[in-house]
Amino acid sequence: MIVVLTGTPGTGKTRIAEEISRRTDLPLIKINEFAKENKLLGKFDGDAREVDIAKLGRLLRAEIKKMKMKNLVLEGHLACEIKIPAKMVIVTRTRPGVLRRRLAARKYAKSKIDENLMVEMLDYCTIKAEKNYKRASIFEVETSGKFGETMKKIWKILAGKGGKFKSGRIGWGRELYASL
């Protein structure tokens, strides 16, 4: 089974994907590393580098097909933008206050922190995943707390017991309203 892990930067995707891969022996493709290795990073647009999403998607699908990978974990915030033949998508979600602290600890510029907080509060990754993965089961996991608690939720989803984590159940509307 192909599992896509996506979400706003700072929501814990990479650590979760690494843990899934380590404990299940599923291969892991980190989209940011894949884009870098395939020279898909363009010029800087503010604090981030541009990526040709269409080309990234084509190359990822070709890599999956070439490697005959039917089981893997695909991780990255751009994963919600790409159509991959996945059966399951997990969107990591983090409370805006917690996310702000995490991004500040990474030394993100204030403008980039604000942009990512808005993306999170507008449910962008969930909405894009629902558009691009129509045949997949889409789940949302709040990652604001302890890593062990987050992984308990992830293991439930992977075991087919993730009904209460179906997409559309996490929202930061109050935080969005307060930020205006």
C-alpha positions, -999 to 999 in steps of 0.1 A, spaced: 0 0 0 12 35 -8 8 58 22 11 96 16 20 117 45 15 155 40 9 186 59 21 221 66 59 224 74 65 218 111 36 194 117 58 164 122 55 146 89 91 136 85 95 122 119 63 102 116 72 89 81 107 78 93 91 60 122 65 42 100 93 32 76 116 20 104 89 -1 121 74 -15 89 104 -17 66 84 2 40 106 23 17 104 60 23 106 87 -3 111 122 11 97 146 -16 121 174 -7 151 152 -11 137 137 -43 132 171 -57 167 181 -48 183 149 -62 164 154 -95 174 191 -97 138 203 -96 144 232 -72 142 265 -90 149 300 -80 141 314 -46 106 328 -42 109 347 -9 121 322 17 115 290 -4 126 276 -37 101 271 -65 93 236 -76 77 225 -109 49 205 -93 38 189 -126 73 177 -134 78 165 -98 46 145 -100 56 129 -133 91 119 -120 77 105 -87 51 84 -106 78 72 -130 101 63 -100 74 44 -83 65 25 -115 102 19 -123 110 6 -89 77 -15 -89 69 -1 -55 35 -11 -45 42 -5 -8 60 27 4 57 59 24 58 92 5 64 122 27 64 159 21 43 191 23 41 191 -15 25 156 -15 -10 171 -13 -3 189 -46 6 157 -66 -16 129 -78 0 96 -68 -18 62 -69 -21 60 -31 -46 41 -10 -41 62 21 -33 99 28 -25 112 62 -25 149 67 -7 161 98 -23 190 116 -9 212 144 -25 239 165 -14 273 152 3 284 185 24 252 186 32 254 149 43 290 154 68 279 181 81 250 160 87 272 129 103 299 150 127 273 165 136 264 129 145 301 124 118 307 98 113 343 88 82 359 103 66 362 69 72 325 62 58 316 96 27 337 90 22 321 55 25 286 69 1 294 98 -25 307 73 -20 275 52 -27 254 83 -57 274 95 -73 273 60 -70 235 59 -51 238 26 -33 204 27 -65 186 35 -85 204 8 -58 197 -18 -55 161 -7 -92 156 -11 -90 170 -46 -60 150 -57 -66 117 -40 -102 110 -48 -98 72 -45 -77 72 -13 -89 72 23 -79 106 37 -72 111 74 -61 140 96 -40 136 127 -34 163 152 3 164 160 4 192 186 10 168 215 36 141 224 51 121 196 41 88 212 4 98 213 6 109 177 20 75 167 -8 57 185 -32 75 162 -11 67 132 -9 29 140 -47 29 144 -51 44 110 -26 20 94 -44 -9 111 -77 1 94 -92 15 127 -89 52 118 -125 61 113 -125 89 139 -95 104 121 -113 108 87 -106 142 71 -127 172 79 -127 168 117 -99 192 125 -103 229 120 -87 261 134 -115 285 126 -114 302 160 -76 307 156 -81 321 121 -108 345 133 -86 356 162 -57 363 138 -77 387 116 
